[in-house]
Amino acid sequence: MRIWKVAICTSATLVVYQLGHSAYATLSKTATSASINLKPPDKALISQSFAVKASPPPSSPMTETQYLQGTEARQLSDRLTGKLPNNIRTQQQNTSTNERLNLPLNKSLVAQQTKILSDIQGNWAQSFIEPLIVRGIIQGFPDGTFRPDQPVTRAQFATMLQKGFPKPPVRNAVQFVDIPADYWANDAIQAAYKTGFIEGYPNNIFNSDQNIPRVQILVSLVSGLNLSANTTTPTDLNTYFQGASQIPDYARKQVAAAIQNRLIVNHPDVQVLNPNQVATRADVAALIYQALVKDGTLPALTTSETVTQYVVEYKPPQTNTPEIAQIEDLRQRFRVPSISSNKLRLITGLLNVPGSSVSSPTAFGAEFGDVFVGGSYQTRARFTNIDDGGVVLGFGLGEQQTVGLEVAVSSFSTLREGFFKNGGVSFKLHHLFPNNLAIAFGVENAVTFGSPDGGSSVYGVVSKTFQLKNDLTEPFSALTVSLGLGGGRFRSEYDVQKGIDSVNVFGSVALRVAQPISLIADWTGQDLTIGTSIAPFRNIPFVITPAVSDITGNAGDGARFILGFGFGYSF
């Protein structure tokens, strides 16, 4: 079981105060937001990725990717191969001089080249590309460009591997029948093969001019570095990627290992892998850079580099080694039992987050396995001098990345008339898109019991969380905005009094001013509420929301204090 964080907030009905709630969305592994997701975006909606397919040799009946997808999982020597006919031509034209990556490197010009390459300045992968150029692993073209969007062939990739990973051989060379002895990249291909980074096709075919897909680069780097996934912490690929079903079966273990070792860089959306899309030079630079970080050759990017938002499972470099050594010394001196890294990660990873609305619904909601409870209190109900409150219980069904259903049972007038003497059952269908955008359609009090004063309210709402800073623990780090349209309690006070069946606009804005605190302005369609949402305990999913309702006096007989609280759990 896993604790999830959710805030239960208060909402006003037409005549009496009734309880509502809101759940909050999450950013990717590398960026959370001011609003809370009931679960990480696992089992995301599968979208059709754009796959750029290389043209197979004229006599080939199928591409390499097609071959790989139709085979059983097996050793890497078979995984990176495609079934090609035996009569493939053994002579190939050499790649043009401009495209060769094995040309002698004039190191005196490297530093200048990183400054004059016209098309990498401001490019998303600049932080990855420049260090590789300085080390001669990859280089620009004679015309002063790098061409970050140009595809990479298998021969070019082998050359980068030879320069970036000069490791001792782990097996003997093999003579590929389609690589002449004088082929420009023959030495690099043999080196990459002998060190275990890259493979050929059946019948000793290499197919050097074929553009290489992203997934094969990941398999190559994981295999060459001899990395494996930690089986004690199984990796659910659906948790990290939309369209995870597009990952070929043969590569799923290697992709899981690449996640755990932080090799994967996905631009422009960290949740979209596009495994079968042809890799660009920028893609390859980013993946090789991360592999060199894992190999201990290059330093990990710091949090000041905005490109870290595209690194799957990015974690900033550890700079507190002396502190850890001191703690370990004290632990041994006082014989304090040690805590495993997995348990420590669980303890430090729980972080409660404040809410984003007070009285109006948001588009974020509960999904299967989520349950919540909340309560509310107000100093007096509208047009009375009697205080009152309510209780809500709820759970989720479905999945928010496809269609989630939130069910909430509310008890109104609880302090005056008792628990669940009057109440209603509310439903909300919701869907979470990438980049913390959500939509929902709901019916408040679709089913009622007892004699509740408020009727049912149908609504639709859109919510979006904007990350204002890379580090969400900093002040003013995120802004969550919700905008909706609904009838019932969302109508204007005039329409309510006149009995006009209309629809009206509602919404909320929440600014996360500190790690545990958000300031909220909430318009219900009738009145304006100003409040704050506070998550007082870092590791306990409990949120309190004090606020002042109807501060403009548009819907009632004056402002009144309200207080909501909520607790959630995910199985």
C-alpha positions in Angstrom: 0.0 0.0 0.0 1.1 3.6 -0.7 0.0 6.8 0.9 -1.3 9.4 -1.5 -2.0 13.0 -0.8 -5.3 14.7 -1.3 -7.0 17.9 0.1 -10.6 17.9 0.9 -12.0 21.4 0.6 -15.3 23.1 1.4 -18.0 24.3 -0.9 -21.3 26.3 -0.5 -24.7 25.2 -1.6 -27.6 27.6 -2.5 -28.8 27.8 1.1 -26.7 25.7 3.4 -23.0 24.8 3.5 -22.2 21.5 2.0 -18.9 19.7 1.6 -16.9 19.2 -1.6 -13.5 18.1 -2.3 -10.7 18.3 -4.9 -7.8 16.1 -5.8 -4.6 17.3 -7.3 -2.4 16.5 -10.3 1.3 15.4 -10.4 4.2 16.5 -12.8 6.6 13.9 -14.2 9.3 12.0 -12.1 11.7 14.8 -12.8 8.8 17.8 -11.9 5.9 17.8 -9.4 3.4 20.6 -9.0 1.4 22.5 -6.4 -1.5 20.3 -7.0 -1.6 16.6 -6.0 -2.1 13.6 -8.1 -3.7 10.6 -6.4 -1.2 8.4 -8.2 1.7 9.0 -10.5 0.7 9.1 -14.2 1.0 5.4 -14.7 -1.0 3.6 -17.3 -1.1 6.8 -19.3 -3.3 7.2 -22.3 -1.5 5.6 -25.2 -0.9 8.0 -28.0 0.3 7.2 -31.5 3.9 8.2 -31.7 5.5 9.5 -34.8 7.9 6.9 -36.1 10.4 7.9 -38.8 11.2 4.7 -40.6 14.4 4.2 -42.4 14.2 2.8 -45.9 15.4 -0.9 -45.9 17.8 -2.1 -48.5 16.1 -2.6 -51.9 16.1 -6.4 -51.6 15.0 -6.5 -47.9 11.5 -7.9 -47.3 11.2 -6.2 -43.9 12.9 -3.5 -41.9 15.1 -4.2 -38.8 12.4 -2.9 -36.5 9.8 -5.2 -38.1 12.1 -8.2 -37.6 12.8 -7.3 -34.0 9.1 -6.9 -33.1 8.3 -10.3 -34.5 10.9 -12.3 -32.6 11.1 -13.8 -29.1 13.2 -12.2 -26.4 16.8 -13.5 -26.7 20.4 -12.5 -26.4 21.4 -9.1 -27.6 23.3 -10.6 -30.5 19.9 -11.6 -31.9 18.0 -8.6 -30.6 19.7 -6.0 -32.8 19.4 -8.0 -36.0 17.0 -8.1 -38.9 16.5 -10.9 -41.3 17.9 -9.9 -44.6 18.5 -12.0 -47.7 21.9 -13.6 -48.2 22.5 -12.0 -51.6 22.7 -8.4 -50.2 25.3 -6.3 -52.0 28.7 -6.6 -50.3 29.9 -3.3 -51.8 28.6 0.0 -50.4 29.4 3.6 -51.3 31.3 5.4 -48.5 29.4 8.0 -46.6 30.2 11.5 -47.7 33.0 13.3 -46.0 30.6 15.8 -44.3 28.8 12.9 -42.5 31.9 11.0 -41.3 32.5 11.2 -37.6 35.8 9.4 -37.6 37.8 12.1 -39.2 41.0 13.2 -37.3 40.1 15.7 -34.6 41.9 19.0 -34.4 41.6 19.5 -30.6 42.9 23.1 -30.9 39.7 23.9 -32.8 37.2 22.1 -30.5 36.7 24.8 -28.0 36.2 27.3 -30.8 33.8 25.0 -32.6 31.4 24.8 -29.7 31.1 28.5 -29.8 30.7 28.9 -33.6 28.3 26.0 -34.2 25.4 28.1 -35.3 22.5 25.7 -34.7 23.2 24.4 -31.2 23.1 27.8 -29.4 19.8 27.6 -27.4 19.1 24.1 -28.7 17.4 21.9 -26.0 20.4 19.5 -26.1 23.2 22.1 -26.0 24.3 21.1 -22.5 24.7 17.5 -23.8 26.3 18.3 -27.1 29.1 20.7 -26.1 30.9 18.4 -23.6 30.9 15.6 -26.3 32.4 18.0 -28.9 35.1 19.0 -26.5 36.0 15.3 -25.9 35.9 14.6 -29.6 33.1 12.0 -29.2 30.9 13.8 -31.7 31.7 16.8 -33.9 30.2 19.4 -36.2 30.3 19.8 -39.9 32.7 21.8 -42.0 30.1 24.5 -42.7 29.9 25.4 -39.0 26.7 23.5 -38.2 25.9 20.6 -35.9 22.6 19.6 -37.5 20.9 18.4 -34.3 17.8 17.2 -36.0 19.6 15.0 -38.6 19.2 11.2 -38.2 22.1 9.0 -37.2 23.1 5.8 -39.0 24.4 2.6 -37.4 27.9 3.3 -38.7 27.9 6.8 -37.3 26.6 5.6 -33.9 29.4 2.9 -33.8 31.9 5.7 -34.4 30.5 7.6 -31.4 30.7 4.5 -29.3 34.3 3.9 -30.2 35.3 7.4 -29.2 33.1 7.6 -26.1 33.7 4.1 -24.6 37.2 2.9 -25.2 36.8 -0.3 -23.3 38.6 -3.7 -23.5 37.0 -6.2 -25.8 34.7 -8.9 -24.4 34.5 -11.1 -27.5 36.3 -11.7 -30.8 35.7 -9.6 -33.9 33.3 -10.8 -36.7 33.6 -10.1 -40.4 30.4 -8.5 -41.6 29.8 -9.4 -45.3 28.5 -6.0 -46.2 31.4 -4.0 -44.7 34.5 -3.9 -46.9 37.9 -3.9 -45.2 38.4 -0.3 -46.5 35.0 1.0 -45.4 35.4 4.3 -43.5 33.8 3.1 -40.3 35.1 -0.5 -40.3 37.4 -0.1 -37.3 34.7 1.7 -35.3 32.1 -1.0 -36.1 34.5 -3.8 -35.1 35.4 -1.9 -31.8 31.8 -1.4 -30.9 31.0 -5.0 -31.6 34.0 -6.4 -29.7 33.1 -4.3 -26.6 29.5 -5.6 -26.6 27.8 -2.3 -27.5 26.4 -3.1 -30.9 25.3 -6.2 -32.9 24.8 -7.2 -36.5 22.0 -8.9 -38.4 21.7 -12.6 -39.1 24.1 -14.0 -41.7 26.8 -11.4 -40.6 25.0 -8.4 -42.0 25.5 -5.0 -40.4 23.5 -2.6 -42.5 25.7 0.4 -41.7 23.6 3.0 -43.5 20.3 2.3 -41.8 19.0 5.0 -39.5 19.0 3.8 -35.9 15.8 3.9 -33.7 15.9 5.3 -30.2 15.1 2.0 -28.5 18.1 0.3 -30.1 20.4 3.0 -28.8 19.1 2.4 -25.3 19.6 -1.4 -25.7 23.1 -0.8 -27.0 24.2 1.5 -24.1 22.6 -0.7 -21.4 24.3 -3.9 -22.9 27.7 -2.2 -23.4 27.8 -0.9 -19.9 26.5 -4.2 -18.6 23.6 -2.6 -16.7 20.5 -4.4 -15.5 17.2 -3.5 -13.9 16.9 -4.0 -10.1 14.5 -6.9 -9.9 13.8 -6.1 -6.2 12.2 -2.9 -7.4 10.3 -3.8 -10.6 9.8 -1.1 -13.1 6.3 -0.6 -14.5 7.0 1.1 -17.9 3.5 2.4 -18.0 4.3 4.5 -15.0 6.9 6.5 -16.9 5.8 6.6 -20.5 2.7 7.3 -22.5 2.5 4.6 -25.2 4.7 2.2 -23.3 3.1 -0.6 -25.3 5.1 0.6 -28.3 8.3 -0.6 -26.6 9.3 -3.9 -28.3 9.2 -7.0 -26.1 12.9 -7.7 -26.6 13.8 -4.3 -25.2 11.6 -3.9 -22.2 14.2 -5.2 -19.7 16.9 -2.9 -21.1 14.5 0.1 -21.1 13.7 -0.7 -17.4 17.5 -0.7 -16.7 17.9 2.5 -18.6 15.2 4.1 -16.4 16.8 3.0 -13.2 20.2 4.2 -14.3 18.8 7.5 -15.6 20.0 7.1 -19.2 16.8 8.2 -20.9 16.3 11.7 -22.1 12.9 12.5 -23.8 12.4 15.8 -25.5 10.0 17.7 -25.7 7.9 15.5 -23.2 9.7 13.4 -20.6 6.7 11.0 -20.6 6.9 10.3 -24.3 9.6 7.8 -25.2 8.9 7.3 -29.0 11.0 4.1 -28.9 10.7 3.3 -32.6 11.4 6.8 -33.9 14.7 7.4 -35.6 17.2 9.0 -33.3 18.5 12.5 -34.1 22.0 13.7 -33.5 20.7 15.7 -30.5 18.9 12.5 -29.1 22.1 10.5 -29.5 24.2 13.2 -27.8 21.9 13.3 -24.8 21.7 9.5 -24.4 25.5 9.1 -24.8 26.1 11.9 -22.3 23.9 10.2 -19.7 25.6 6.9 -20.3 29.0 8.6 -19.8 27.6 10.0 -16.5 26.7 6.5 -15.4 30.2 5.3 -16.5 31.8 7.9 -14.3 33.4 9.8 -17.2 31.2 13.0 -17.2 29.5 14.8 -14.3 25.8 14.7 -13.9 23.9 17.8 -14.9 23.0 20.2 -12.1 19.5 21.4 -11.3 20.5 24.8 -12.8 20.4 23.1 -16.2 16.8 23.3 -17.4 17.3 20.3 -19.7 17.2 18.1 -16.6 13.5 18.2 -16.9 13.7 15.8 -19.8 15.9 13.2 -18.0 13.7 10.4 -16.8 14.1 9.9 -13.0 16.6 12.8 -12.8 18.2 13.1 -9.4 20.6 16.0 -8.7 24.2 15.1 -7.9 24.9 14.3 -4.3 27.1 16.8 -2.6 26.7 15.8 1.0 29.2 12.9 1.1 31.0 14.3 4.2 27.7 14.7 6.0 26.8 11.1 5.2 30.2 9.9 6.4 29.7 11.8 9.7 26.3 10.3 10.2 27.6 6.8 9.5 30.4 7.4 12.1 27.8 8.5 14.7 25.5 5.6 13.8 28.3 3.1 14.4 29.5 4.8 17.6 26.1 4.8 19.2 25.1 1.4 17.6 22.0 2.8 15.8 20.5 0.4 13.3 21.1 1.4 9.7 18.2 2.2 7.3 18.3 0.7 3.8 18.4 3.1 0.9 15.0 1.9 -0.3 13.4 2.7 3.1 15.2 6.0 3.3 14.0 6.9 -0.2 10.4 6.0 0.8 10.7 8.1 4.0 12.1 11.2 2.3 9.9 10.8 -0.8 6.6 11.3 1.0 5.7 15.0 0.6 2.3 16.4 1.3 1.1 19.2 -1.0 -1.5 21.9 -0.4 -4.7 22.1 -2.4 -5.8 24.4 -5.2 -9.4 25.3 -4.5 -11.8 26.0 -1.7 -15.4 26.0 -2.9 -15.5 25.0 -6.5 -14.5 21.7 -8.1 -11.3 21.1 -10.1 -10.7 18.7 -12.9 -8.3 16.5 -10.9 -9.9 13.5 -9.3 -9.6 10.1 -7.6 -9.0 6.9 -9.5 -9.1 3.2 -8.6 -7.5 2.4 -5.2 -8.0 5.9 -3.9 -10.2 6.7 -0.9 -10.6 9.9 1.0 -12.5 11.5 3.9 -13.1 15.1 4.8 -15.0 17.5 6.9 -16.0 21.2 7.0 -17.1 23.8 9.5 -18.6 27.2 9.1 -19.3 29.8 11.8 -22.8 30.2 10.5 -25.0 29.1 7.6 -26.4 31.7 5.2 -29.1 33.9 6.6 -28.8 32.2 10.0 -26.7 32.7 13.2 -26.2 28.9 13.6 -22.9 27.2 12.9 -22.9 24.1 10.9 -20.7 21.6 9.1 -20.5 18.6 6.9 -18.7 15.3 6.2 -17.7 13.6 2.9 -16.5 10.1 2.1 -15.3 9.0 -1.3 -13.4 6.7 -3.5 -12.2 6.5 -7.1 -12.7 4.0 -10.0 -11.0 3.7 -13.4 -7.7 5.5 -14.3 -7.2 9.2 -14.7 -5.0 8.8 -17.8 -8.0 7.1 -19.6 -11.2 7.8 -17.7 -11.4 8.1 -13.9 -14.6 8.2 -11.9 -14.8 9.8 -8.5 -17.7 9.0 -6.2 -18.4 11.1 -3.1 -21.1 10.7 -0.5 -21.7 13.9 1.5 -23.6 14.6 4.8 -25.1 18.1 5.0 -26.3 20.0 8.1 -24.4 17.4 10.1 -23.9 19.6 13.3 -27.6 20.6 13.3 -29.3 17.4 12.3 -26.8 14.5 12.7 -24.6 12.3 10.4 -26.1 11.5 7.1 -29.6 12.6 7.9 -29.5 14.8 4.8 -27.0 14.3 2.0 -26.2 13.5 -1.6 -24.0 11.3 -3.8 -21.9 13.1 -6.4 -20.0 11.8 -9.4 -17.1 13.2 -11.5 -15.6 11.7 -14.7 -12.1 13.1 -15.2 -9.1 12.6 -17.6 -5.5 13.7 -17.0 -3.5 14.8 -20.1 0.3 15.3 -20.2 1.7 18.5 -18.8 -0.7 18.6 -15.9 -3.8 19.4 -17.9 -7.1 17.8 -16.8 -10.7 18.0 -17.8 -13.8 16.7 -15.9 -17.5 16.5 -16.1 -19.5 16.0 -12.9 -22.9 16.1 -11.2 -23.1 17.2 -7.6 -25.9 15.6 -5.6 -27.0 13.4 -8.5 -28.7 11.3 -5.8 -30.0 12.8 -2.6 -31.4 11.4 0.7 -33.2 13.1 3.6 -34.1 16.7 2.9 -31.1 18.6 1.7 -31.6 22.2 0.8 -29.4 22.2 -2.3 -30.3 20.6 -5.5 -28.1 18.9 -8.1 -25.5 20.8 -10.1 -24.1 19.7 -13.4 -20.7 21.1 -14.4 -17.7 20.8 -16.6 -14.2 22.1 -15.6 -10.7 22.4 -17.0 -7.6 22.6 -14.7 -4.0 23.3 -15.5 -0.9 23.5 -13.3 1.9 25.8 -14.4 5.4 25.1 -13.0 7.0 28.5 -12.3 10.4 27.2 -11.0 12.4 24.1 -11.5 12.6 23.4 -7.8 9.1 23.1 -6.4 10.3 23.5 -2.9 11.1 27.1 -3.6 8.6 29.9 -2.9 6.2 30.8 -5.7 7.0 27.6 -7.6 3.7 26.7 -9.2 0.3 28.1 -10.2 -2.9 26.0 -10.6 -5.8 27.4 -12.5 -9.3 25.9 -12.9 -12.1 27.2 -15.1 -15.6 25.7 -15.4 -19.2 26.2 -16.5 -22.1 24.8 -14.5 -25.7 25.1 -13.4 -27.4 24.5 -10.1 -25.3 26.1 -7.3 -23.0 27.7 -9.8 -25.8 30.1 -11.1 -25.7 33.7 -10.1 -27.6 34.8 -7.0 -30.1 36.7 -9.2 -30.9 33.6 -11.3 -31.3 31.5 -8.1 -33.8 33.9 -6.6 -35.7 34.3 -9.8 -35.7 30.5 -10.5 -33.9 30.9 -13.8 -32.4 27.7 -15.0 -29.1 29.0 -16.4 -25.4 28.2 -16.5 -22.6 30.3 -15.1 -18.8 30.5 -15.0 -16.8 29.4 -11.9 -13.1 28.9 -11.2 -10.1 29.1 -8.9 -6.5 30.2 -8.8 -3.9 28.8 -6.4 -0.4 30.1 -6.0 2.0 27.9 -4.1 3.8 30.5 -2.0 5.8 28.0 0.1 6.3 24.3 0.0 3.4 23.6 2.4 1.2 26.6 1.7 -1.0 27.8 -1.2 -3.0 31.0 -1.4 -6.4 30.5 -3.1 -8.9 32.8 -4.8 -12.2 30.9 -5.6 -15.2 32.1 -7.5 -18.3 29.8 -7.2 -20.4 31.7 -9.7 -22.1 33.4 -6.8 -19.5 34.5 -4.3 -15.8 35.1 -4.0 -13.8 33.1 -1.4 -10.3 33.8 -0.3 -8.3 31.3 1.7 -5.2 29.3 2.1 -4.5 25.6 1.9 -1.9 24.2 4.4 -0.2 20.8 4.5 1.2 21.0 8.0 2.9 17.6 8.1 5.4 16.7 5.5 4.9 13.0 5.5 1.2 12.8 6.5 -1.4 13.4 3.7 -3.5 15.8 5.8 -4.6 19.2 4.5 -6.5 22.0 6.2 -8.1 24.9 4.4 -9.2 28.0 6.3 -11.0 30.6 4.3 -13.5 33.5 4.3 -16.5 33.1 2.0 -18.7 35.7 0.3 -16.3 38.5 1.0 -18.0 40.7 -1.6 -21.5 40.1 -0.1 -23.0 39.1 -3.5 -24.6 35.9 -2.3 -25.8 35.9 1.2 -25.8 38.2 4.3 -22.1 38.8 4.7 -18.8 37.2 4.9 -18.4 34.1 7.1 -15.4 31.9 8.2 -15.2 28.4 6.8 -12.7 25.6 7.6 -12.1 22.4 5.7 -9.8 19.4 6.2 -9.1 16.2 4.3 -7.1 13.0 4.5 -6.5 10.5 1.7 -5.1 7.0 1.2 -4.2 4.9 -1.9 -4.2 1.1 -1.9 
